[in-house]
Amino acid sequence: MSKEKFIEIYQKNIKREGAKEFLDYLCSSKSDFFIAPCSTRFHGNYEGGLVDHSIHVYECLKDYCSRNRVKNQYGMNYSDETIAIVSLLHDVCKINVYKSSIRNKKVNGKWVEVPFYEFEDEMPYGHGEKSVYMITPFMKLSREEAFAIRYHMGFSNEDPKNNVGYTFEHFPLAFALSTADMEATYFCDIKK
């Protein structure tokens, strides 16, 4: 169901050159986007968690950007395509990095095998920057879209704080995406 919803939102809103090819990649056997978790032990730590999180971020960003204050006072008027691109694709860096494994855990005094995810990134190019790197061979991003995806982790990333503040000030979409990502992470996504 989440895969179908993602594809519906994507195809309705993202029309730029290369969009179809990128969606084909996401749906291909070269990508585990639709079955990958979003994290090893936090939000979306289950099969399909990544696509669920991406949809939640889209819904949160769409809602945030629809507010009169955001549009009129802050001047954040973004196209449906821009909103869909940055929210649905901000975490494509997580494709093919989580591996299913088993570990022992003590439950009621007895050791039992439990499944968990390990993180194994064969292309450790950073987080947001890796997502931008993965998207741009398929479709061109505007500067603001690229900065929004790159800095969607906001102040929780390891970037120098002045870089994040500068980005939020000069590329408000980055602030909006970071806000939507946090809202989705802490209030919409589930943890199993």
Backbone as numpy.savetxt, mean C-alpha at the origin, in Angstrom:
# Nx Ny Nz CAx CAy CAz Cx Cy Cz
-13.20 -12.22 -3.31 -14.01 -11.03 -3.31 -13.15 -9.76 -3.31
-12.09 -9.73 -2.50 -11.22 -8.55 -2.45 -10.51 -8.34 -3.78
-10.08 -9.43 -4.40 -9.41 -9.32 -5.69 -10.34 -8.67 -6.71
-11.57 -9.11 -6.76 -12.54 -8.56 -7.71 -12.81 -7.09 -7.42
-12.91 -6.74 -6.14 -13.16 -5.34 -5.77 -11.98 -4.46 -6.17
-10.77 -4.93 -5.89 -9.57 -4.20 -6.27 -9.54 -3.96 -7.78
-9.75 -5.02 -8.54 -9.71 -4.91 -10.01 -10.78 -3.95 -10.50
-11.96 -4.01 -9.91 -13.04 -3.10 -10.31 -12.65 -1.64 -10.07
-12.13 -1.33 -8.90 -11.70 0.04 -8.58 -10.58 0.46 -9.52
-9.62 -0.42 -9.71 -8.46 -0.14 -10.56 -8.91 0.19 -11.99
-9.71 -0.70 -12.58 -10.11 -0.52 -13.98 -11.04 0.68 -14.17
-11.86 0.97 -13.19 -12.76 2.12 -13.28 -11.99 3.44 -13.26
-10.90 3.49 -12.49 -10.22 4.76 -12.24 -8.88 4.96 -12.93
-8.15 3.91 -13.17 -6.78 4.06 -13.69 -6.78 3.74 -15.18
-6.59 4.78 -15.99 -6.69 4.65 -17.44 -5.40 5.00 -18.17
-4.38 5.45 -17.48 -3.19 5.93 -18.18 -2.42 4.80 -18.86
-1.60 5.19 -19.77 -0.81 4.23 -20.54 0.01 3.35 -19.60
-0.06 2.05 -19.82 0.67 1.09 -19.00 -0.15 0.51 -17.85
-1.32 1.07 -17.58 -2.13 0.61 -16.44 -2.59 -0.83 -16.64
-3.02 -1.16 -17.83 -3.47 -2.53 -18.10 -2.33 -3.52 -17.92
-1.16 -3.17 -18.40 0.00 -4.05 -18.28 0.41 -4.24 -16.82
0.29 -3.19 -16.01 0.63 -3.34 -14.60 -0.38 -4.23 -13.89
-1.66 -4.07 -14.22 -2.68 -4.94 -13.63 -2.47 -6.38 -14.09
-2.09 -6.57 -15.34 -1.78 -7.92 -15.83 -0.65 -8.54 -15.00
0.37 -7.71 -14.68 1.48 -8.20 -13.84 0.96 -8.59 -12.46
0.14 -7.73 -11.85 -0.38 -8.03 -10.52 -1.18 -9.34 -10.51
-1.87 -9.62 -11.59 -2.70 -10.83 -11.70 -1.93 -12.06 -12.17
-0.68 -11.88 -12.54 0.10 -12.98 -13.12 0.72 -13.87 -12.04
1.29 -14.97 -12.50 1.98 -15.89 -11.60 3.30 -15.31 -11.09
3.73 -14.19 -11.66 4.96 -13.53 -11.21 4.73 -12.68 -9.96
3.48 -12.53 -9.57 3.12 -11.68 -8.44 2.19 -12.43 -7.49
2.40 -12.26 -6.20 1.50 -12.84 -5.20 0.64 -11.75 -4.55
0.46 -10.62 -5.25 -0.23 -9.46 -4.68 -1.57 -9.82 -4.04
-2.36 -10.65 -4.69 -3.71 -10.92 -4.21 -3.79 -11.97 -3.10
-2.70 -12.65 -2.83 -2.70 -13.63 -1.74 -1.70 -13.29 -0.64
-0.85 -12.30 -0.88 0.18 -11.93 0.10 -0.43 -11.31 1.35
0.22 -11.52 2.49 -0.18 -10.77 3.69 0.34 -9.34 3.56
-0.06 -8.50 4.47 0.43 -7.13 4.47 1.59 -6.96 5.44
1.69 -7.87 6.39 2.79 -7.83 7.36 2.97 -9.23 7.95
4.04 -9.39 8.70 4.30 -10.70 9.30 3.45 -10.95 10.53
3.22 -9.90 11.34 2.49 -10.13 12.59 1.61 -8.96 13.01
1.51 -7.95 12.18 0.67 -6.81 12.53 -0.56 -6.77 11.63
-0.94 -5.63 11.15 -2.16 -5.50 10.35 -2.08 -6.33 9.06
-3.18 -6.97 8.74 -3.25 -7.73 7.50 -2.30 -8.91 7.44
-2.02 -9.52 8.58 -1.05 -10.63 8.64 -1.71 -11.97 8.31
-2.39 -12.01 7.19 -3.09 -13.22 6.75 -3.11 -13.22 5.22
-3.39 -14.37 4.66 -3.45 -14.49 3.20 -4.49 -13.51 2.66
-4.08 -12.68 1.72 -4.98 -11.68 1.15 -4.97 -10.36 1.90
-4.16 -10.25 2.94 -4.12 -9.02 3.74 -3.62 -7.81 2.97
-2.73 -8.02 2.01 -2.17 -6.90 1.24 -3.24 -6.25 0.37
-4.03 -7.04 -0.31 -5.08 -6.46 -1.15 -6.16 -5.81 -0.28
-6.50 -6.43 0.85 -7.48 -5.81 1.76 -6.98 -4.45 2.23
-5.72 -4.39 2.65 -5.14 -3.13 3.12 -5.17 -2.08 2.01
-4.81 -2.46 0.81 -4.78 -1.52 -0.31 -6.17 -0.93 -0.57
-7.18 -1.76 -0.49 -8.56 -1.28 -0.66 -8.95 -0.35 0.49
-8.57 -0.71 1.71 -8.87 0.16 2.86 -8.21 1.53 2.70
-6.96 1.55 2.26 -6.27 2.83 2.07 -6.98 3.64 0.99
-7.41 2.99 -0.07 -8.16 3.68 -1.12 -9.43 4.31 -0.53
-10.19 3.56 0.23 -11.43 4.07 0.81 -11.15 5.23 1.76
-10.11 5.12 2.57 -9.76 6.20 3.51 -9.29 7.44 2.78
-8.46 7.27 1.75 -7.96 8.43 1.00 -9.08 9.09 0.22
-9.93 8.30 -0.39 -11.07 8.85 -1.14 -11.94 9.68 -0.21
-12.21 9.17 0.98 -13.02 9.90 1.95 -12.31 11.18 2.39
-11.03 11.08 2.71 -10.27 12.25 3.17 -10.29 13.35 2.11
-10.04 12.97 0.86 -9.95 13.95 -0.23 -11.31 14.51 -0.64
-12.40 13.91 -0.17 -13.73 14.41 -0.52 -14.21 15.51 0.43
-13.49 15.71 1.52 -13.92 16.70 2.52 -13.77 18.12 1.98
-14.74 18.96 2.27 -14.71 20.35 1.80 -13.47 21.08 2.28
-13.12 20.90 3.53 -11.94 21.59 4.09 -10.69 21.20 3.31
-10.54 19.92 3.04 -9.36 19.42 2.33 -9.30 20.02 0.93
-10.44 20.05 0.25 -10.47 20.58 -1.12 -10.35 22.10 -1.14
-11.18 22.78 -0.33 -11.27 24.24 -0.43 -10.19 24.98 0.35
-9.92 24.56 1.56 -8.95 25.25 2.38 -7.51 24.81 2.08
-7.32 23.52 1.88 -5.97 22.99 1.67 -5.62 22.87 0.20
-6.59 23.03 -0.68 -6.32 22.98 -2.10 -5.95 21.60 -2.62
-6.38 20.56 -1.94 -6.08 19.19 -2.37 -7.21 18.70 -3.27
-7.03 18.90 -4.56 -8.01 18.46 -5.54 -7.32 17.48 -6.47
-7.51 16.21 -6.19 -6.84 15.18 -6.96 -7.85 14.39 -7.77
-7.42 13.94 -8.92 -8.30 13.15 -9.78 -8.55 11.79 -9.15
-9.65 11.16 -9.57 -9.94 9.81 -9.12 -8.80 8.87 -9.49
-8.17 9.13 -10.63 -7.06 8.28 -11.07 -5.87 8.40 -10.12
-5.51 9.61 -9.77 -4.39 9.81 -8.84 -4.67 9.16 -7.49
-5.87 9.35 -6.98 -6.24 8.76 -5.69 -6.13 7.23 -5.76
-6.62 6.65 -6.84 -6.58 5.20 -6.99 -5.14 4.70 -7.13
-4.33 5.37 -7.93 -2.95 4.92 -8.14 -2.17 4.90 -6.83
-2.16 6.02 -6.13 -1.30 6.10 -4.94 -1.79 5.20 -3.82
-3.10 5.05 -3.68 -3.61 4.24 -2.58 -3.56 2.75 -2.89
-3.99 2.36 -4.06 -4.01 0.94 -4.40 -2.61 0.37 -4.59
-1.66 1.21 -5.00 -0.33 0.70 -5.37 0.79 1.09 -4.41
0.48 1.78 -3.33 1.54 2.27 -2.44 2.39 1.16 -1.84
1.83 -0.03 -1.67 2.55 -1.13 -1.03 2.89 -2.28 -1.98
2.99 -2.02 -3.26 3.37 -3.11 -4.17 4.78 -3.61 -3.87
5.53 -2.87 -3.11 6.85 -3.32 -2.67 6.79 -4.59 -1.85
5.60 -4.95 -1.38 5.43 -6.14 -0.55 5.12 -7.39 -1.36
5.10 -7.26 -2.67 4.86 -8.42 -3.53 6.05 -9.37 -3.42
5.77 -10.65 -3.25 6.77 -11.72 -3.25 7.83 -11.61 -2.15
7.49 -11.02 -1.01 8.48 -10.91 0.07 8.10 -11.70 1.33
6.88 -12.18 1.41 6.45 -12.93 2.59 6.40 -14.41 2.25
7.05 -15.22 3.05 7.09 -16.67 2.85 6.40 -17.36 4.01
5.56 -18.33 3.69 4.88 -19.12 4.72 5.88 -20.04 5.39
5.76 -20.17 6.70 6.65 -21.04 7.44 5.91 -21.58 8.66
6.57 -22.44 9.39 6.00 -23.04 10.61 7.00 -22.81 11.75
6.47 -22.52 12.92 7.32 -22.42 14.10 6.62 -23.10 15.26
7.39 -23.39 16.28 6.83 -24.01 17.48 6.40 -22.93 18.46
5.25 -23.16 19.08 4.72 -22.21 20.05 4.08 -23.02 21.18
4.30 -22.56 22.39 3.72 -23.26 23.54 2.29 -22.77 23.74
1.36 -23.74 23.69 -0.06 -23.45 23.88 -0.57 -24.39 24.97
-1.05 -23.81 26.07 -1.54 -24.60 27.20 -0.51 -25.62 27.68
0.74 -25.19 27.72 1.81 -26.04 28.23 2.36 -27.05 27.25
1.85 -27.07 26.02 2.33 -28.02 25.02 2.83 -27.28 23.80
3.89 -27.83 23.21 4.45 -27.23 22.00 3.62 -27.69 20.80
3.21 -26.71 20.00 2.46 -27.01 18.77 3.07 -26.22 17.62
2.92 -26.75 16.42 3.38 -26.05 15.23 2.31 -25.05 14.81
2.73 -23.82 14.56 1.81 -22.78 14.10 2.38 -22.12 12.86
1.52 -21.75 11.93 2.01 -21.08 10.73 2.35 -19.61 11.03
3.29 -19.10 10.29 3.62 -17.67 10.37 4.31 -17.26 9.08
4.47 -15.95 8.91 5.13 -15.43 7.71 6.51 -14.91 8.06
7.47 -15.24 7.19 8.81 -14.69 7.27 8.95 -13.63 6.18
9.77 -12.63 6.44 10.02 -11.57 5.47 11.35 -11.85 4.79
11.32 -12.01 3.48 12.52 -12.28 2.69 12.49 -11.42 1.44
13.18 -10.31 1.46 13.16 -9.38 0.33 14.42 -9.55 -0.50
14.25 -10.07 -1.70 15.39 -10.27 -2.59 15.76 -9.00 -3.35
14.96 -7.95 -3.19 15.27 -6.66 -3.80 15.08 -5.57 -2.73
15.98 -5.50 -1.76 15.83 -4.55 -0.64 16.16 -3.12 -1.05
15.21 -2.51 -1.71 15.40 -1.17 -2.27 14.68 -0.11 -1.45
14.36 -0.42 -0.23 13.59 0.49 0.59 12.12 0.12 0.51
11.28 0.95 1.05 9.85 0.64 1.09 9.10 1.42 0.00
8.80 2.67 0.26 8.08 3.48 -0.72 8.83 3.63 -2.02
10.14 3.80 -1.94 10.92 3.95 -3.17 10.88 2.70 -4.03
10.78 1.53 -3.39 10.68 0.29 -4.15 9.34 0.22 -4.88
8.27 0.67 -4.25 6.97 0.69 -4.92 7.02 1.59 -6.16
7.60 2.77 -6.02 7.74 3.68 -7.16 8.57 3.01 -8.25
9.66 2.37 -7.87 10.55 1.67 -8.79 9.81 0.56 -9.55
8.90 -0.12 -8.88 8.16 -1.22 -9.51 7.06 -0.72 -10.45
6.48 0.41 -10.16 5.38 0.95 -10.98 5.89 1.63 -12.25
6.97 2.40 -12.13 7.38 3.28 -13.23 7.82 2.59 -14.52
8.26 1.34 -14.54 8.49 0.73 -15.86 7.19 0.50 -16.64
6.07 0.47 -15.94 4.78 0.23 -16.58 4.06 1.53 -16.91
4.00 2.45 -15.95 3.27 3.69 -16.17 3.97 4.87 -15.51
3.81 6.00 -16.14 4.43 7.23 -15.65 3.63 7.76 -14.46
4.35 8.15 -13.42 3.74 8.79 -12.26 4.05 10.28 -12.30
3.12 11.09 -11.83 3.43 12.51 -11.66 4.42 12.63 -10.51
5.05 13.76 -10.40 6.00 13.98 -9.31 5.30 13.84 -7.96
4.10 14.42 -7.84 3.38 14.35 -6.56 2.96 12.92 -6.24
2.54 12.15 -7.24 2.20 10.75 -7.01 3.42 9.96 -6.53
4.55 10.18 -7.19 5.77 9.48 -6.81 6.19 9.83 -5.38
6.13 11.11 -5.01 6.49 11.51 -3.65 5.49 10.96 -2.63
4.21 10.92 -2.99 3.20 10.38 -2.06 3.49 8.91 -1.77
3.75 8.13 -2.81 4.04 6.71 -2.61 5.35 6.54 -1.85
6.36 7.30 -2.24 7.68 7.19 -1.61 7.61 7.49 -0.11
6.84 8.50 0.28 6.80 8.94 1.67 5.52 8.55 2.41
4.81 7.52 1.93 3.54 7.17 2.57 3.72 6.66 4.00
4.92 6.26 4.37 5.16 5.80 5.75 5.30 6.97 6.71
5.40 8.17 6.19 5.48 9.36 7.03 6.65 9.32 7.99
6.41 9.78 9.20 7.47 9.89 10.20 7.82 8.54 10.83
7.08 7.48 10.49 7.39 6.17 11.07 8.51 5.45 10.31
8.93 6.00 9.20 10.01 5.40 8.43 11.36 5.89 8.95
12.43 5.39 8.40 13.76 5.76 8.87 14.33 6.98 8.17
13.51 7.66 7.38 13.98 8.84 6.67 14.31 9.97 7.64
15.25 10.82 7.27 15.47 12.02 8.09 14.15 12.79 8.22
13.81 13.19 9.42 12.52 13.83 9.68 12.31 15.08 8.84
13.39 15.81 8.54 13.21 17.03 7.75 12.81 16.70 6.31
13.20 15.52 5.79 12.76 15.10 4.46 11.26 14.86 4.44
10.76 14.22 5.47 9.33 13.92 5.55 8.54 15.21 5.68
8.95 16.08 6.57 8.26 17.37 6.75 8.27 18.20 5.48
9.41 18.25 4.81 9.52 18.98 3.54 8.56 18.39 2.51
8.54 17.07 2.42 7.67 16.40 1.46 6.20 16.69 1.75
5.79 16.58 3.00 4.40 16.85 3.36 4.02 18.29 3.03
4.94 19.21 3.25 4.66 20.62 2.98 4.55 20.89 1.48
5.43 20.30 0.69 5.48 20.60 -0.74 4.65 19.65 -1.61
4.33 18.49 -1.09 3.53 17.51 -1.83 2.42 17.00 -0.90
1.37 17.80 -0.74 0.31 17.47 0.23 -0.32 16.09 0.04
-0.29 15.56 -1.18 -0.82 14.22 -1.40 -0.07 13.18 -0.56
1.21 13.42 -0.32 2.00 12.51 0.52 1.45 12.50 1.95
1.10 13.67 2.47 0.50 13.74 3.80 -0.84 13.00 3.81
-1.66 13.25 2.79 -2.98 12.63 2.72 -2.87 11.11 2.63
-1.95 10.62 1.81 -1.77 9.17 1.69 -1.25 8.57 2.98
-0.31 9.24 3.62 0.22 8.76 4.90 -0.89 8.68 5.94
-1.74 9.69 5.97 -2.87 9.72 6.90 -3.83 8.57 6.62
-4.15 8.35 5.34 -5.05 7.26 4.95 -4.43 5.91 5.28
-3.13 5.78 5.07 -2.43 4.52 5.37 -2.50 4.22 6.87
-2.28 5.23 7.69 -2.36 5.02 9.14 -3.78 4.70 9.58
-4.75 5.42 9.02 -6.14 5.15 9.37 -6.51 3.70 9.03
-6.15 3.27 7.83 -6.44 1.90 7.41 -5.72 0.89 8.30
-4.46 1.16 8.60 -3.66 0.25 9.42 -4.23 0.07 10.80
-4.59 1.18 11.45 -4.98 1.10 12.85 -6.48 0.94 13.10
-7.30 1.26 12.09 -8.75 1.21 12.34 -9.53 0.30 11.39
-8.99 -0.01 10.22 -9.73 -0.82 9.25 -9.18 -2.23 9.10
-7.87 -2.35 9.07 -7.25 -3.67 8.86 -7.40 -4.52 10.12
-7.47 -5.82 9.90 -7.53 -6.72 11.04 -6.20 -7.44 11.20
-6.02 -7.99 12.36 -4.81 -8.77 12.69 -5.26 -10.14 13.13
-4.62 -11.17 12.58 -5.00 -12.53 12.96 -3.89 -13.18 13.76
